[in-house]
Amino acid sequence: MPLVDLIMPKLGESIMEATILKWHKHPGDAVKQDETVLDIATDKVDSEVPSTAAGIVEELLFGVNEVVPIGTVIAKIRTEVTEQTDDTPSSAPVSSIQIKEENSFQHLGSGNGQHGSSSQGNTNRFYSPLVLNIAASEGVSMSELEKIQGSGNEGRVTKKDILEYISRNKEQGQRFNIEDHSHKSQEITILPPEQRRAGGEQANTQLTTYSGNVEIIEMDRMRKLIAAHMVNSKHVSAHVTSFTESDVTNLVLWRERVKKEFEKRENTKITFTPLFIEAVVRCIKKYPLINSSVDGDKIIIKKDINIGMATALQNGNLIVPVIRNADQLNLVGLAKQVNGLADNARNNKLRPEDTQGGTFTLTNVGTFGSLMGTPIINQPQVAILAIGAIKKRPVVIETSQGDSIAIRHMMYLSLSYDHRIIDGSLGATFLTAVANELENFNPARDF
């Protein structure tokens, strides 16, 4: 029965590696062709990896949370499985599975050197991903890890062993629960980073303390990426934010009038987002420097207009799918793109290319009730527009017959831009142009 290699797939032109999030199959498990074997994540999206053949999983070559280069063999599948009778177990015999798991376990964590095989010098010990993760988070060095007496098979260090080691060596500090895949929790001690890096040797170092009743939550992978992306943007770009407001009464009344007919005819809803994007695209054509990036001392003006739209996920994180060539789409096309990408984002069905190549970003902070915001530029772009909540307000209407006060649908807009190449005059001019496009919306137009 030949072995088939399962390869880490290429998920986009700029993506060179991916992180393993979860294995759905393990050594000894039967797998069908195209059945999901594991979940992976890039710095863009999460994806499922299907099996390229039917058979029995022979080996898993990497563990959860390991970063694996594109094109690397991540698992082996034994094909041409003999048909089993009703009296035969659905998977390989227990002894066979145990051998496979043992062999596979030695490969877990052996992917890229950083989290790879734990052997040092003449030792030949291997550690589970859970043990390695606990060791890394607690500052337990590899030399310390090798000194721990393991209680597992062939002296392997188990989760219990490393937690007991940490507890013995750290008498004071905060305590919280680490939960593994069996949903059993074990209380361990957490010390400040400098003491953790020293392996607990600085026992007298002042501990990080939290007053009151607190809960410690580890950032998930996407939140860590968002945090790094936002901090990096602040370091890279000289942020300036300009504000304006727009009377969007005509736009609001038009949408209210046509939304039922639009959905019936086009089989998709008409929200405000495609209307905002339509206005932004028109203004980018007038002021193309807004649609650019910076490379050292060079300004790269993008001829394609690819609009990113910030989308909130159910877990509270944020992702920015991109509408490519938005200037080539009519309102119906924009609406279908907006709704399709938003649905895919919320259902974790975005492809890596769906979040790449954006040249300008729109974020609707009004969705959550905010009147305005000061958005952070989505690198390597140079500007981002925030749309505030639409509110009815009494405003002064100027006419040739005189001024009057009327109830109008008003909305604030804010533009954050990179002051390295966009001065206040251009930033304010572009923002005012967008506001005017929305304010002068034709209420008699068709869709």
C-alpha positions as CSV (number, residue, x, y, z in Angstrom):
1,M,0.0,0.0,0.0
2,P,1.8,3.2,-1.2
3,L,2.1,6.3,0.8
4,V,0.8,9.6,-0.5
5,D,2.3,12.9,0.7
6,L,-0.1,15.6,1.8
7,I,1.5,19.0,1.0
8,M,1.0,22.4,2.6
9,P,-0.9,24.1,-0.3
10,K,0.0,27.5,-1.8
11,L,-2.7,30.0,-0.7
12,G,-1.7,33.1,-2.6
13,E,1.2,34.7,-4.4
14,S,2.6,36.5,-1.3
15,I,2.0,33.7,1.2
16,M,5.0,31.6,2.0
17,E,4.0,29.8,5.1
18,A,0.9,28.8,7.2
19,T,0.2,27.9,10.8
20,I,-1.5,24.6,11.6
21,L,-4.6,25.3,13.7
22,K,-6.2,21.9,14.2
23,W,-5.8,18.3,12.9
24,H,-9.2,16.8,12.1
25,K,-7.6,13.4,11.4
26,H,-4.9,11.5,13.4
27,P,-2.8,8.4,12.7
28,G,-5.0,5.4,12.1
29,D,-8.0,7.4,11.0
30,A,-9.7,6.6,7.7
31,V,-9.9,9.6,5.3
32,K,-11.8,10.1,2.1
33,Q,-10.5,12.0,-0.9
34,D,-11.3,15.8,-0.5
35,E,-12.3,15.3,3.2
36,T,-10.9,17.9,5.5
37,V,-7.7,16.8,7.2
38,L,-6.6,20.0,9.0
39,D,-7.3,23.7,9.4
40,I,-4.5,26.1,8.7
41,A,-4.1,29.9,9.0
42,T,-2.1,32.5,7.2
43,D,-1.7,36.2,8.1
44,K,-4.8,36.7,5.9
45,V,-7.4,34.0,6.4
46,D,-8.1,30.6,7.8
47,S,-8.5,27.6,5.4
48,E,-9.3,23.9,5.4
49,V,-6.9,21.5,3.7
50,P,-8.6,18.5,2.1
51,S,-7.0,15.1,1.5
52,T,-5.7,14.4,-1.9
53,A,-6.3,10.7,-1.6
54,A,-8.5,8.1,0.2
55,G,-6.8,5.8,2.7
56,I,-5.5,5.7,6.3
57,V,-3.6,8.5,7.9
58,E,-0.1,7.1,8.5
59,E,1.8,10.1,10.0
60,L,1.3,13.7,11.0
61,L,4.6,15.5,10.5
62,F,3.8,18.7,12.3
63,G,2.0,19.7,15.4
64,V,-0.7,22.3,16.2
65,N,0.6,25.9,16.2
66,E,3.6,25.1,14.1
67,V,4.5,27.4,11.2
68,V,5.1,25.3,8.0
69,P,6.5,26.6,4.7
70,I,4.4,26.2,1.6
71,G,5.1,23.0,-0.4
72,T,6.3,21.1,2.7
73,V,5.0,17.5,3.3
74,I,2.7,17.8,6.4
75,A,1.2,14.3,6.5
76,K,1.4,10.9,4.9
77,I,-1.7,8.8,3.8
78,R,-1.5,5.1,3.1
79,T,-3.8,4.3,0.1
80,E,-5.4,1.2,-1.3
81,V,-6.9,0.2,2.0
82,T,-8.1,-3.4,2.2
83,E,-11.9,-3.7,2.4
84,Q,-13.0,-4.6,5.9
85,T,-15.7,-7.0,7.1
86,D,-18.3,-6.2,9.8
87,D,-16.1,-8.0,12.3
88,T,-13.1,-5.9,11.5
89,P,-12.6,-2.6,13.4
90,S,-13.1,0.5,11.2
91,S,-9.5,1.6,11.7
92,A,-6.2,-0.3,12.0
93,P,-5.5,-2.7,14.9
94,V,-4.8,-1.1,18.2
95,S,-1.2,-2.2,18.2
96,S,-0.7,-0.9,14.7
97,I,-2.2,2.5,15.6
98,Q,-0.1,2.8,18.7
99,I,3.1,2.2,16.6
100,K,1.9,4.8,14.1
101,E,1.1,7.3,16.8
102,E,4.5,6.7,18.4
103,N,6.3,7.3,15.1
104,S,4.2,10.4,14.3
105,F,4.6,11.8,17.7
106,Q,8.3,11.9,17.3
107,H,7.8,14.2,14.2
108,L,5.4,16.6,16.0
109,G,7.1,19.9,16.4
110,S,9.8,19.0,13.9
111,G,8.9,21.5,11.3
112,N,11.1,24.6,11.2
113,G,13.8,24.3,13.7
114,Q,12.3,26.9,16.0
115,H,9.7,24.6,17.4
116,G,11.2,21.5,16.0
117,S,12.7,18.4,17.4
118,S,13.7,19.0,21.0
119,S,16.9,17.1,20.9
120,Q,20.0,18.9,22.1
121,G,23.5,17.6,22.1
122,N,23.5,13.8,22.4
123,T,19.9,13.6,23.8
124,N,17.1,12.2,21.7
125,R,13.9,13.2,23.6
126,F,10.8,14.4,21.9
127,Y,8.1,16.6,23.3
128,S,4.4,17.1,22.5
129,P,3.2,20.4,21.1
130,L,1.4,21.1,24.4
131,V,4.5,20.6,26.5
132,L,6.6,22.7,24.1
133,N,3.9,25.5,24.2
134,I,3.8,25.5,28.0
135,A,7.6,25.5,28.2
136,A,7.8,28.5,25.7
137,S,5.1,30.5,27.5
138,E,6.7,29.9,30.9
139,G,10.3,30.6,29.9
140,V,11.4,27.0,30.5
141,S,14.6,26.5,28.5
142,M,15.4,23.4,26.5
143,S,18.2,22.5,28.9
144,E,15.7,22.7,31.8
145,L,13.2,20.6,29.8
146,E,15.8,17.9,29.3
147,K,16.4,17.7,33.1
148,I,12.7,17.0,33.9
149,Q,12.1,13.4,34.8
150,G,9.3,12.2,32.5
151,S,6.5,9.9,33.6
152,G,5.2,9.1,30.1
153,N,6.0,6.3,27.7
154,E,9.8,5.8,27.4
155,G,10.3,8.6,29.9
156,R,8.6,11.2,27.8
157,V,7.7,14.5,29.6
158,T,3.9,14.9,30.0
159,K,1.8,17.9,30.7
160,K,1.6,16.9,34.3
161,D,5.4,16.6,34.6
162,I,6.1,20.1,33.3
163,L,3.3,21.7,35.3
164,E,4.7,20.1,38.5
165,Y,8.1,21.3,37.6
166,I,6.8,24.9,37.1
167,S,4.9,24.7,40.4
168,R,8.0,23.5,42.3
169,N,10.2,26.2,41.0
170,K,7.8,29.2,41.3
171,E,6.5,29.6,44.8
172,Q,4.8,33.0,44.3
173,G,2.9,34.6,41.5
174,Q,-0.4,34.7,39.7
175,R,-2.3,31.5,39.0
176,F,-4.6,30.6,36.2
177,N,-5.9,27.5,34.3
178,I,-4.4,26.1,31.2
179,E,-6.9,23.9,29.3
180,D,-5.8,21.3,26.9
181,H,-7.9,19.4,24.3
182,S,-9.3,17.1,26.9
183,H,-10.9,20.1,28.6
184,K,-9.1,19.2,31.9
185,S,-7.5,22.2,33.5
186,Q,-4.4,22.5,35.7
187,E,-3.5,25.6,37.8
188,I,0.0,26.9,37.1
189,T,2.0,29.9,38.1
190,I,2.7,32.9,35.8
191,L,5.7,35.2,36.4
192,P,6.8,38.4,34.7
193,P,8.4,38.0,31.3
194,E,12.0,38.7,32.5
195,Q,11.7,36.1,35.2
196,R,10.1,33.6,32.9
197,R,13.0,34.1,30.4
198,A,15.4,33.3,33.3
199,G,13.6,30.1,34.0
200,G,12.5,31.2,37.4
201,E,16.0,31.9,38.7
202,Q,15.2,35.5,39.6
203,A,12.9,34.4,42.4
204,N,13.0,37.8,44.1
205,T,12.0,39.8,41.1
206,Q,8.8,41.9,41.7
207,L,5.8,40.1,40.3
208,T,3.2,41.5,37.9
209,T,0.1,41.9,39.9
210,Y,-3.5,42.7,39.1
211,S,-5.8,44.3,41.7
212,G,-9.4,43.1,42.2
213,N,-11.2,40.3,40.6
214,V,-9.7,39.8,37.1
215,E,-9.7,37.3,34.2
216,I,-6.7,36.7,32.1
217,I,-7.4,36.0,28.4
218,E,-4.8,35.0,25.9
219,M,-5.1,36.8,22.6
220,D,-6.1,34.5,19.8
221,R,-4.0,34.2,16.6
222,M,-6.0,36.8,14.6
223,R,-6.1,39.3,17.5
224,K,-2.3,39.1,17.7
225,L,-2.0,39.7,14.0
226,I,-4.4,42.7,14.2
227,A,-2.5,44.1,17.1
228,A,0.9,43.9,15.3
229,H,-0.6,45.3,12.1
230,M,-2.1,48.3,13.9
231,V,1.0,49.1,15.9
232,N,3.2,48.8,12.8
233,S,0.9,51.2,10.9
234,K,1.4,53.8,13.6
235,H,5.1,53.4,13.4
236,V,5.2,53.5,9.6
237,S,2.8,56.3,8.8
238,A,2.4,59.9,10.0
239,H,-1.3,59.8,10.8
240,V,-3.5,62.8,10.3
241,T,-7.3,62.7,10.5
242,S,-9.7,65.2,9.0
243,F,-13.5,65.4,9.6
244,T,-16.5,66.6,7.8
245,E,-20.3,65.9,7.7
246,S,-22.7,65.2,4.9
247,D,-26.5,65.6,4.5
248,V,-27.4,62.1,3.1
249,T,-31.2,62.6,3.2
250,N,-31.6,62.0,-0.5
251,L,-29.5,58.8,-0.3
252,V,-31.4,57.5,2.7
253,L,-34.9,58.1,1.2
254,W,-33.8,56.6,-2.1
255,R,-32.6,53.4,-0.5
256,E,-35.8,53.2,1.6
257,R,-37.9,53.5,-1.5
258,V,-36.1,50.9,-3.7
259,K,-34.7,48.3,-1.3
260,K,-37.6,45.9,-1.7
261,E,-37.7,46.1,-5.5
262,F,-33.9,45.9,-5.6
263,E,-33.8,42.7,-3.5
264,K,-36.6,41.1,-5.6
265,R,-35.0,42.0,-8.9
266,E,-31.3,41.4,-8.1
267,N,-31.7,38.7,-5.4
268,T,-29.4,40.6,-3.1
269,K,-29.9,43.4,-0.5
270,I,-28.9,47.0,-1.1
271,T,-27.1,48.4,1.9
272,F,-25.4,51.7,2.4
273,T,-21.9,50.3,1.9
274,P,-22.0,49.9,-2.0
275,L,-23.4,53.5,-2.2
276,F,-20.4,54.7,-0.1
277,I,-18.0,52.8,-2.2
278,E,-19.5,54.2,-5.4
279,A,-18.9,57.7,-4.1
280,V,-15.3,56.9,-3.0
281,V,-14.4,55.4,-6.3
282,R,-15.5,58.6,-8.2
283,C,-13.4,60.7,-5.9
284,I,-10.3,58.5,-6.2
285,K,-10.4,59.0,-9.9
286,K,-10.3,62.8,-9.3
287,Y,-7.5,62.5,-6.7
288,P,-5.4,59.4,-7.6
289,L,-2.7,60.1,-5.0
290,I,-5.1,58.9,-2.4
291,N,-4.9,55.5,-4.1
292,S,-1.2,54.9,-3.6
293,S,1.5,53.5,-1.3
294,V,5.0,54.5,-0.3
295,D,8.2,52.5,-1.0
296,G,11.1,54.3,0.6
297,D,11.3,57.6,-1.1
298,K,9.1,56.5,-4.0
299,I,5.3,57.0,-4.3
300,I,3.5,54.1,-6.0
301,I,0.2,55.3,-7.5
302,K,-2.1,52.4,-8.1
303,K,-4.0,52.3,-11.3
304,D,-6.3,49.6,-10.1
305,I,-8.9,50.7,-7.5
306,N,-9.4,47.9,-5.1
307,I,-11.6,48.9,-2.1
308,G,-11.2,47.1,1.2
309,M,-14.2,47.0,3.5
310,A,-13.5,46.4,7.2
311,T,-15.8,43.6,8.4
312,A,-16.5,42.6,12.0
313,L,-16.5,38.9,12.7
314,Q,-18.7,37.1,15.2
315,N,-15.7,36.6,17.6
316,G,-15.1,40.3,17.7
317,N,-12.1,40.3,15.4
318,L,-11.8,42.3,12.2
319,I,-11.0,41.3,8.6
320,V,-10.8,43.4,5.4
321,P,-12.0,41.6,2.3
322,V,-11.2,43.5,-0.9
323,I,-13.5,44.4,-3.9
324,R,-11.2,44.3,-6.8
325,N,-11.6,46.8,-9.7
326,A,-14.4,48.5,-7.9
327,D,-14.4,51.2,-10.6
328,Q,-15.5,48.7,-13.2
329,L,-18.6,47.6,-11.3
330,N,-22.0,49.2,-11.3
331,L,-24.1,49.6,-8.2
332,V,-25.7,46.1,-8.6
333,G,-22.2,44.6,-9.0
334,L,-20.9,46.4,-6.0
335,A,-23.9,45.3,-3.9
336,K,-23.3,41.6,-4.8
337,Q,-19.6,41.9,-4.1
338,V,-20.2,43.6,-0.7
339,N,-22.8,41.0,0.4
340,G,-20.9,38.0,-0.9
341,L,-17.6,39.0,0.8
342,A,-19.3,39.9,4.0
343,D,-21.1,36.6,4.2
344,N,-18.0,34.7,3.4
345,A,-16.1,36.6,6.1
346,R,-18.6,35.8,8.8
347,N,-18.8,32.1,7.7
348,N,-15.0,31.7,7.5
349,K,-15.1,31.0,3.8
350,L,-12.9,33.8,2.5
351,R,-10.1,32.8,0.2
352,P,-6.6,34.2,0.8
353,E,-6.8,36.3,-2.4
354,D,-10.0,37.9,-1.1
355,T,-8.0,39.9,1.4
356,Q,-5.1,40.9,-0.8
357,G,-4.3,43.8,-3.0
358,G,-6.4,46.5,-1.4
359,T,-5.5,50.1,-2.4
360,F,-8.0,52.0,-0.2
361,T,-10.1,51.0,2.8
362,L,-13.6,51.9,4.0
363,T,-14.7,51.2,7.6
364,N,-18.3,51.8,8.7
365,V,-18.0,52.7,12.4
366,G,-21.6,53.8,12.3
367,T,-22.7,50.2,12.2
368,F,-22.0,50.0,15.9
369,G,-23.5,53.4,16.7
370,S,-20.4,55.6,16.6
371,L,-20.8,59.1,15.2
372,M,-17.2,59.2,14.0
373,G,-13.9,57.6,14.4
374,T,-10.1,58.0,13.9
375,P,-9.2,54.9,11.9
376,I,-5.7,53.5,11.6
377,I,-4.4,53.2,8.0
378,N,-4.3,49.7,6.6
379,Q,-0.7,49.3,5.4
380,P,0.7,49.7,2.8
381,Q,-2.2,52.0,1.9
382,V,-2.0,55.7,2.6
383,A,-5.6,56.5,3.5
384,I,-8.7,55.1,5.2
385,L,-12.3,56.5,5.4
386,A,-14.5,56.0,8.4
387,I,-18.3,56.4,8.0
388,G,-20.3,57.4,11.1
389,A,-23.8,56.6,12.1
390,I,-26.6,58.4,10.2
391,K,-28.7,60.5,12.6
392,K,-31.6,62.8,12.1
393,R,-30.8,66.4,13.2
394,P,-32.3,69.9,12.8
395,V,-30.1,71.7,10.3
396,V,-30.2,75.1,8.6
397,I,-31.2,74.9,4.9
398,E,-30.0,77.7,2.7
399,T,-32.2,78.6,-0.2
400,S,-32.6,81.6,-2.6
401,Q,-35.8,82.4,-0.7
402,G,-34.0,82.4,2.6
403,D,-32.8,80.1,5.4
404,S,-35.0,77.5,7.1
405,I,-34.6,74.8,9.7
406,A,-35.4,71.2,8.7
407,I,-34.9,67.7,10.0
408,R,-32.3,66.0,7.8
409,H,-30.3,62.7,7.8
410,M,-26.8,63.7,8.8
411,M,-23.6,61.7,8.8
412,Y,-20.0,62.4,9.9
413,L,-17.0,61.2,7.8
414,S,-13.4,61.0,8.9
415,L,-10.3,60.4,6.8
416,S,-7.0,59.2,8.2
417,Y,-4.2,59.7,5.8
418,D,-0.4,59.4,5.6
419,H,1.1,62.9,6.0
420,R,4.3,61.7,4.5
421,I,2.8,62.2,1.0
422,I,-0.8,63.5,1.6
423,D,-0.9,67.0,2.9
424,G,-3.9,68.5,4.8
425,S,-5.1,70.3,1.7
426,L,-5.4,67.1,-0.4
427,G,-6.8,65.1,2.5
428,A,-9.5,67.6,3.3
429,T,-10.3,68.2,-0.4
430,F,-10.8,64.5,-1.0
431,L,-12.9,64.1,2.1
432,T,-15.1,67.0,1.1
433,A,-15.5,65.6,-2.4
434,V,-16.8,62.3,-0.9
435,A,-19.2,64.2,1.3
436,N,-20.5,66.2,-1.7
437,E,-21.0,63.1,-3.8
438,L,-23.2,61.6,-1.1
439,E,-25.0,64.9,-0.4
440,N,-25.8,65.4,-4.1
441,F,-27.1,61.9,-4.6
442,N,-29.7,61.8,-7.3
443,P,-33.0,60.6,-5.7
444,A,-34.6,59.9,-9.1
445,R,-31.9,57.5,-10.3
446,D,-32.4,53.9,-11.2
447,F,-30.2,51.1,-9.9
